[in-house]
Amino acid sequence: MTLDPHKNSTHLFSAAGMDISIDSARQILTLATPDGASLARLRLLSSINTTAGTDEIRVTDVDVQTTDGNFTRLGITAESSIWQHHRTQLSVEGDALELTTTVQGAGRITSIQQLGAHVAGAGLLPSDLLHNSVFSPNPDRPWQILRPAGESAALGVVGDGGQPGVGRWLFTPPPLCLALSSATPETSPEATGRCLMIGVAAKRRPFTQLTYDAVTPGFSLRYDYDGHTSVEGQFSTPTLLLFLADNPYDGLKRYRELLDSRGLLPARTQAPPSPAWLEPMFCGWGAQNVDAMASIGGPGPAVNRARQGEYDGYLNTLETHGIVPGTIVIDDKWQQAYATCQPDTGKWPDLAGWIRKRQDAGQRVLLWYKAWDTEGAPPEACVLDHTGHPVALDPESPAGRKIIQQAARTMIGELGADGIKIDFTASTPAGSALTHAGPSWGIDLLHELLAVLYKAIKDINPDALVVTHTPDPGFQDVTDMLRLNDVLMLDQPGGHTEPLNTTPGTGVVDTMTHRALVAKAACPELPIDTDGWALPSQAAYQSWTSTQASFGVPSLYYTDRLDVMDPGEQPIPPSSLQATAEHWSAYRARLAVHTNSHGTPIGS
């Protein structure tokens, strides 16, 4: 059935468990639950912009296909200022709607706009804000998980927390799936009621970021390609999956299932981590910060405290309180140069010997790895800016791959470490003026970096552990454990150290619970490193250390002091340290029972 795109007409159908209304003249899709509750009002148009300019379109044809009166497909053909052919299709696939745009022509893509487009003579026409709130799986807003519908949200692999106003590095990438809800932003995510999930379904993801781009009173989705994807012939946008869920966390579980059923997830060939990897862990970064704050002459860099003597002291202090970690993480900066990962012998006179000693005592050692950093790498191994300055290692450059592989051999083969903890994945390069060796960009380039590193490590020791903060199901093949990442309750409106309207200590549990639920929903096969830095108060220390084991592997960053500015909050009372020892003991008992009973480790 062909419709006149210039004549007002509305068509009502039911599909994917939703009531749908199609306004053919404005190319608007309105979705509601079967009982009539409104979900969203979406504009079914896209612009695929290139270095040649903005993709401005004029709709010329709209057609709807039905089978026995049931909606099956909608097609929208448009004339484009950039492309020879431009067609958008909405179709029904099981319990989800799928939306994608296909173009024909040539160009280098700078950005893609979906659920909104640049229409000739009208500018950007977005979707409507029929919903009240947006759920983002990216934990960049700890004081309130749901955000107002008129506030933007970003999902991707850029957002280094070292820069003001960025702070999107905690999950890089998170699952690329949002939830639109009629619930108010103050509502708990578990209590939103039926919501519309919007998830990205694509094997290749050569964009750095997906943004829910709010322009009150509307929104669209924007992908940043930076001009690094060249098209000669046909190109299709990432497919958007539109489906119902009872709440956002259930929606993330369903999103993962939909990706799997469509063959879009990489195979995970590695066996689950051995039970030994689920032992409680200690990472020295918090203790390094405590030492740096106490430096004579004022606070110094915490990286200067990643020393053999200091780590011996940290572990001895913990042991006096009955706290003995099964896994030890040596944090930033044990190495001379980040890219090459040779040990700094001024800090670690015998790192390999120290690791062997800990292994002889029944412990395992992870080394902290800073992704992308170019320190110690030649320019030919790097992504370069317009001045020729290195900005990131390039895993598709032969020299870059060699450095990454040699770093793995140094850490796992020569030093004998049992695995690594990867950080700074949010330093993925971004920008249109950058040059690099291969075809990948954005999320794909990060995956390639991790894939090179992961394979090099597993070739040396298949049981080695690789920890990342990448809870996107497309990264399940390059990680063994997901880290919830820094607590960091400090960057909030008004300088609050707890989410607003919470009692002391509970805010940390709330924000970390959200992260754990996201990770478990998107990547249920991977155990969780619960993290524990930076805790803002003694109440937060007590509440989080008592809760960690319910989500995954308990992780401690402190010995007997916190790195907070209030001197009264710094000393950790002996009673709290005793409680931590008891929590670990109880966790180990459950771990042993579960492993013996089921043959699989707890938390997996």
N, C-alpha and C positions, 0 to 999 in steps of 0.2 A: 504494500500500500504506500503510494507516494503522496506526501503531504506538501502543501504550499507553505514554504518558509516565511512568506510575507503575509499569511492570513492567520488570524488568531484561531486556534483550535486546540482543545485539550482532550487527551485520550487517557482513559483509566484502565489499568491492568493490575494483576497480582503476579508477583514473581519473587523468587528467593525469600519467601516468607514475609514479604512486605507488600503493602499497597503502593503502587507507583502511579504518578500522574505526569504526563509528558505534554509540555507546552511547546508545540512545534514551531511557533513563530519566534519565540525567544530562546528556544533550545534549553529549556529549564526542566529538570527532573525533580519532582517533589516526592519524598519518601515518607511513609508513615507505617506504624505497626498495624497489624490486622484489627486491633481494637480502636484505631483512629488516632493514636498519639503521634504527633508530628516528630520526625527525625531530622530531616535536612531538606534544603532547597538548593540544588546543585546546577551549575551551568555546564552543559555538556560540550564545552569547546576547549580547544588547546591552541597555544602558539608555540612553535618551535623556532626559536630565534637563533640567528647566526652572526658571524662577524660582518656579514653584509648588511645587517639591519634587523629590525623587529619584524616578526612574522605577523602581518596584518591580514585578516581574513574577511571574506564576505560569503556568507552561507548562500548556496545556490540550490541545494536539494536536501530534503529530509524524507527518509523512507522508513517505515515500520513493518516488520515481519512478524506474523502471528501464526500459531499452529493450533487449530481447534479453538480459536478465540483467546489463546494464551500468548502473552508477549514472549518473543524469543530474541529479537534483534532490532536495534535502531541504528540507522546509518545517517551521517551528516556529511555532505560533500560541500567543500568550500573552495573559493578561489583565493590564492595566497599571493602576497607580495614577494615571497621568497621561493616557494616551492611550485613545481609544475603540477603536482597532484597533492591533494590534502583531504583526507577522509577520516572521520572519527566514528568509532563503532562501540555501541553498548550492547552487551549480550548477556544471556543467562547461562551460567555454568553451575549446575547443582543448586546449592543454597547461597550462591554469591552472584552478584552482578560484576561484569568485567568491562572496564572502559579503557580504550587505547586509541591513539591517533597514529596513522601511517601516512608518510609523505614520500614523494618521489622528487629527486633532484640532486643537487650538489651543494655542499657548504660545510662550514665548521661550526658546530653547535656551541653557543655560549650559554643558553639557558632554555628551559622548557617551562611553560606555564600550563597547568592542568586545572580543571574545574574553574576555568576563567581564561579569557583570551583577549588579545588586542584586535578589536573589530574596527574595520575601516570606517573612519569618520566619527567613531565613538570613543576611542581609547580603550583602556583595559576595562572589560566587563567581568566582574567577579561573580562568585556564588553568593547567596544570601546568608545572613546570620539568623537562620531560623532556630538554631540551637543556642543554648545558654553557656555551655562550657566545653572545653577541650581537654582531653587526657593525652599527655605526652609520656612515653616511656623513658624519655631522657630526663634524669633527675637533676635538672638545672634550677629547680625552684623549690627548695626543701620546705619552705614555710607554707606551701599550699600546692597539693599535687594537681588538682583540677585548676585550670586557669580560665579566666573569662573568655568568651568566644571572640572578643575583639582584641585579644592579645596574641601576638605571633609566637610560634614555637619552631625550633630547628632540630632536625635529626641528621646526623652525619658523622664525619671524621675530622672536622676542624673545630677549633675552639679552645686552644691552649689557655689554661687558667692563669698563666703568668701575665696576661694582659687585662687591664680593667675593662669591664663591660662585655667580656667574652664568657668565660666560665662554663663552657659546654663540653668539657673534656671527660666527664665522669664515666659515661658509656659512649665509646667511640669505636664502632657505631652501636647504637641501640637498635632494637627491631624497628623497621621502618613502617610503623603502623600507629595510627591515631584513632581516638574515639570521640565522636560528637554526641553530646548528651543534653537533654532538657534540664538536667539537675543544675543547681547553683554551684558556683566554684567552692563553696564551703563544704559541700557534700563529700563524704568519704567515697573513694572510688568503688568500694564494694557495694555501696548503696545507691548507685546512680540509676538503677533500673535499666530497661532496654536502651541500648545505645547503638549508633551506627559506627561500625569500624571501617576505616579507610586504610588499606594496606598496599604497599608496593610489591608487585610480583614480577621479578625479572632476574635472569641469570647474570647478565652483565649490568653493572652499576657504575659507569664511568663518571659519576658526579660526586662532588665533595659534600653536598648538603641538600637535603630536602627541607623546605621551609613551608610551614603553614603560615601564609602571608596574609595577615589581617589588615584590611583597609576598611575601617568602619564606614558603612554598615555591611561590609562584605568580606570575602576571603577567597584566595585561590592557593594552589600549591605551586611552588617554584623549585626547580632543580638547577643547581649551579654546575655547568659543564666546563666553563672557563675556556672554551674554544679548543679543547684538546680532543674532541671527537669529530672526525672527518666523515662525511657522507658522500658517497658516489653511487647513486642509485636509490634504493629503498631504505627507509629508516622508520622504525616504530618506537613510540614512547614506551616507557615502563607501563605495564598494565596496572590499573588500579582495581583492587578488589573491594567491593562494597557489600557488607553483610551485617546481619544483626547479631548482637550478643547481649547476655543478661547483665554484664558489667565489663569494664575494660580488661581486667585480668583474664576472664574467661574468653574475651575476644582475642587476646594475644595467643592463648592456647589454640584457638580455632585458626588463627592466622598461620601459626606454625603448621598445623595440619593441612591447610589449604596449599601452602607452598610445597609441602612434602608430596601431596597427592598430585600435583602438577609437575613433579620431577624437577623442581627448581632448587633443591638443596644439594650441596656436595655430600658425597658419601664419607662417613667417618669410618676409617679403616683401623684406627687404633683401639686396642682393648681399653676398658675403663681403668682409671688409675688404681694401683694396688691399694689395699687397706692402709698400708703404712703411710700413704700420702694424705690420709684423712686424720692424722695425728694433729693435735693443736700446734699452732705455729707462733713463732715470735719474729717480728720484723723490727729492726733496730732504728727505723726512721724517727719515731717519736722520741726515743731515748737520745738520739743524736741531736734533736732539736732542744731537748732539755739541757744537754751539755753545752750547746751553743749559747743558750740564754744565760748560762752561768759563767761564761767566759770572762776572764779578767779583762777589764777595759770595755766591757759591753758585749752585746750579742755578736757572735761571729757566724760565718756560714756553717750551716749544719753539715754540709758535704765534707767539711774538714774533719768531722768526727767519725767518719767511716774507717775506723782503725782497728787493728787486731787487738791491741790492749783494751780499748774501750769495749769491744764486743765480748772479750773475756770477762770484763767487769760487769757488763749487763747480765750475762748469763749466770755469773756467780751470785749476783744480787737476787735474781729470780729464784735460784736454787735454794737460797737461805730461807725463802718463804714457801718452799715446797712446790714451786712452779718450774717444771722442766719441759720445754717444748720438744716435740718430735721433729719439727721442721724449723730451721733457722733461715731467715732471709737477710743477707747482707745487702744493705741498701746503698743509695747514692752517697759518695762516689768512691767505690773501692778500686776503680780502674784508672789507669793513666789517661786514657782517651776513650770517649764514649763509643766511637765507631769500632775501634780495634779490640777493646776489651782485654788488653794486657794489664795485669795487676800493677797497682802503684806500690812498689816495694818499700817506699818510704812509709806507707801506712800498713802494709801487709808484708812483712819480711819473708814469710813463708805461707802464702795463702793455700797452696796445695797441701802442705803438711797440716795446716789448721783444719782444713776440710776433712782430711783422713782421720785426724784425731776425733772429730765430732762423729764421723761415721763409725769409728771403732766403739764409740759410746752409744751406738744405736740411734743416732740422730741423722737427719738429712739436711743438706744445705742447698739453698737456692741463691743464685746471684741475680741482682737487679740489673735489668737491661733497658737502656734508654733508646726507644725506637726513633729512627729517622736522623739521629744526631750525626753531624758530619765531622766532629772533632777527630782528627787523625786520618781523615780520608782525603785522597787527592780529588781535584775537581772532576776528573773523568769518571769518578764513581758516584757523582752527585747530580741531583736536579739543580739547575742553575737559574739565577734570576737574570734580568736584562743586562746587568753589569758584568756577568760572568761569576758572580759570587755564589758559592754553594749554599743551598737552603735546606737540602734533605738528601739522605742516601737514596740512590736510584736502584731498586732491586732488578730492574730490567736492563741496566747497564752491565756488561761483562765484569767491569772492575767493581761495581757496586755489589753484584752477587758474590764475587770472590771475597770481598771484605766481610759480608754478612756470614758466609759459610766459614771463613777463618775464625770469626768471633765465636761461632758455635764450637768449633774444634778447640779453641783456647779454653772456653768456659767448661765444656763437658769433657773433652778429651784430655787436655793438658792439666787443667786445675782439678779435674775430677768432681766438679759440682754435680749435684743430682738433678738439676733443672734450673729454670730461670723464671723470674717474674718480670713481665714486659710492661713498661710504662710509657707514657707520652705518645700513645697512638693518635692523640688529637693534634699532633704536630704534622700530620699529613699535609704535604704541600698543596697550596691553592694559589691561583692567579693565572691570568691569561698570558703574561709575558714570560712565563717559565719555559725552559727547554728541558727535555728528557729523552731517554733512549728508545723507549718502547711505546706500544699503543695504549697501555692502560692508564687510567687516571682515577682520582678520587677514591671511592670505596674499593674499587678493583685494584688500585695500586697498593693500598694498605694490605689487602688480602694477599697480593703477590709477595710483599715484603715478609709477611708472617709465614707464608707457605715456604719460602726459601729457607728461612730460619728454622722453622719447625722440622722440615725434612732433614736438614743438616744435623739437627740435634738428635732426631730419632734414628738416623743412620748410625750414630755413635752409641746411643743408649736408648733402646726402645721404651724402657721404663722411666726415662727422664720425664719430669713434669714441666709443662709450659702453662703458665698462668697469665691470663690477659683480662682486660676489662672491655670485652667485645661481645656483649650478649645478643648479638644478631644471629639468627639460625644459619645464615650463610657463612658464618665463621666457625661452625662446629668442627670442621676438619683441620683447624690450625690452632686449637687450644684444648687443654685438658681440664682446666678449672677456671671458673669465672670469679674475678675479684669485684666486690661491691664498690671498691674505690673509696677515696677520702670522704670522711664524714663531713667535715667542713660546714658547720652550721653558722659560719661567721659572716657571710656576705649577704645579709638580709636588710630589708628596709629598716632604718633606725638603728642598725648595728646590733640587733638582737642575736643572742647566741642560742636560742631555742626557737622553734616555730611559734608563731603568735598563738596565744590562748592555750598554752600547754603548761603542765606542771614541770618543774625542773627534772631533766633527765629523760622524760618521755618523748621529747621531740626527736632525739637521736634514734630511738627505737622506731618511731613512726616512719622517718625518712628512710632508714635502712631496711625496714620491712617492705616498703614500697619497692626498693631496688631488688630485694630478694624475690619478691613475687613476680617482678618483670623477668628476672633471669630464669626462674623456674618455669615460667609459662613459655618463654621463647626457646629455651635450651634445656629441656628436662633431663637430658642424659648427662649433663655436666655438673659436678659438685661445685660448691660455692666457698670461696675464701671470703669470710665475713668482714675483714678489715677492722680498723679500730683507731684510725688517726684522722683528724685531730679531735679529741674529745674535749668539749668546752668546760666541763665541770666534773667534780667528784660524783655528783648524782648521775651524770651521763655515763661515767666510767662504770658505776655500779649497775645501772640499768642495762647497758649494752653487753657487758661481760656476762651478765646472768641470762641474757637472751640469745646470744650468738649461736649456741649449739642447736637451737630449734630450726635454724636456717642452713647451717653448713658447718664448715671447719672453724672453730674458735681461733681468733687471731688477735694477738696482743702486741702493742707497739711501745709499751712503757715498762719501766722497772718499778721504781718507787716514787716517781714524781710525774706530774703532767706538765706539758709545755704551754701553760696559760699565763696570762699577764698578772692575774690576781695572786699574790704570794700565798694568801690563805687557802687557795684552791690547788696549789701545786703538790704538796705532799700527799701521797696515797696512803691512807691509814692501814696499819697492819691487818685490821679486821677485813678491809676490802681485798687485800692481797690473799689472805687466808680463804676468803670466799671464792676468789678466782681459782685458787688451787683446788677447792672442792668442786667447783663447776667443771673444771677439766677432768677431775677424777670421775665424776658422774658421767660425763660424756664418753670417756674412755671405756667405762663399764658397758654403756649402751652400745658403743661401737663394737666391742668384742662379742657381745651377745648377738647383735644383728648380723655380724659377719659370720659367726659360727652357725647361726640358725638358717641364714638365707644364702650364704656363699657370695653375697655381694655387699660392698661396703655401705655403711650408713651415709646418707646425703647424696647418693648417686641416683 
